[in-house]
Amino acid sequence: MQHDYPTPAHGTRVVVSPAKVVLGSGAITELGDYVELYGRKALVVATQQIFDIHGDRVLETLQESGIETAVYTDVRPDPTISNIEDAYELWRMEDCDVIVTLGGGSSIDTGKAVGVLANNSGSIRDFAVDKAGYEGVPNPTPPLIAVNTTAGTGSEATRSIVVTDDEASTKFLIVSQNVVPDVAIEDPELTLSLPQSHTAFTGIDALTHAIEAFVSVKSYSVSDDYARAAIRRIADSFPKAWANGDDVEARTEMMIGQLQAGQAFTNSSVALVHGMARPLGAQLHIPHGLANALILPYVMEFSAMAAPEKYAEIARLFDVASETDADRVAAKKASDAVLELCTDVNLSSYLDEFGEVPDRETYLDIVPKMAQDAVESGSPDNNPRKPTKAEIEDLFVTIYDDALAPDSTRRTSGSS
Ligand SMILES: [Fe+2]
């Protein structure tokens, strides 16, 4: 077996992970015990929708442990700079000392960003990768406890924050080991209330994390192990959790799978799919997972030739290729397996409800800007086949014709 270890010649690697993961049905009831270890007054950060569902249970467990609370519930599905500034203002005014996020990536990222402002000077934009570089947050956040309600972004395990700059219609990234949460509460029962559409979006996001981490030029033995485990679990459990939201076993598998996918990409990287998904999502106002689902199969097809052994292994993890298939043969089956999975969970059909798809001419006008944003994000540099800007533009056009146009193949061939 070939090993790919960090070596003195190539530099060491930092493996990050939340310090503690509390996993299992009922984990939410232990939240107060963990918050108590870190502080006396918690800023609880959530969307109003999630707080309405789970807020009482969170406040109850905090109260039982004698923790005071201030609650910020204005987080938007794609958190904005003003969300972060408002939540930070509440943190400061209320003199809190521990951050508790309730929700998926949006709440967790808002909480991380509040933590950045709490212990560092500057505005949140100053810490973005394009300004401050990687590891651009000098001081660690205050104690941060993430109660995850999706499966998911894996943000509770990562060193990244995605922020929407709504004035510029773009998203920017902050990446630092100083923003990794201290505790992740992973209670699959909290995901039972997820609507089917969100099960689809968050599930494909997790799968994209695992696949991108696995094929990234930054991947290595440790991140590969997380990625393999995540791909296997998600391939098996995603359709089950989507078809029957009350299937606690499938929900548990998805929660573990998305955690491992988060651990995979934060210790490797995401790549071209995420580079393209951020501008596509921002321009079309579609959920992040849906943007990934629209892009992933085409980028896999585009990239497979550059890392056939990796794509072949993905096909084998999906059980659509065997050990006896040559890598180049097996690799070609990986994108088809993902496309089939997207069809099984009816992903393209959600564009009717969630998308604002422009006509082809208007879309073609924004393709150069989206491609430019993708290039500038740096994520395409991690792709096994590094694309030119023109190739990214071509991919965006293919995606429109094949998956976005109302009469496209993918939009007219749902599973139901
Ligand atoms: Fe993602």
Boltz pocket constraint, residues with backbone or C-beta under 6 A from the ligand:
constraints:
  - pocket:
      binder: B
      contacts: [[A, 153], [A, 205], [A, 208], [A, 209], [A, 274], [A, 288]]
      max_distance: 6.0
